[in-house]
Amino acid sequence: MEREEFKRKWLEAFIPNLTKKQYNDCYVYQYLWHIFSYGLVPREKVLSGKAAREAYEKINKENAIVIQIWDDDEIEQTSEITDEYRQWENIEDIPELYVVGKKWKWTYVSTHENGWCGPYFYKID
């Protein structure tokens, strides 16, 4: 799965009612994780910082996928999660890394602004 397909699927899974105005006004086109930083999903359901890391440690990562979306000039492919991505300590410094769980029911995002914005963990009920 290439970048644009991943972006589309990620937005459909985690914020299916995103409007074009929100997409533009909240800079989601720039960084998908702005759905969290701008409060476009219920803030009480989004974990950040230490709480996000703890949730990521506990979640079942079987069949999860990983993609890094950083530079628009590069095409990143999604891949199945490997051991190096299973611990938050190993991915904390990888900017714009998205981990998505089986059936797109949860996501963990390591941003280029971790500590200020992120990391984020979001799980669909």
Order of alpha helices (4+ residues) and beta strands (2+ residues): alpha-alpha-alpha-beta-alpha-beta-beta-alpha-beta-beta-beta
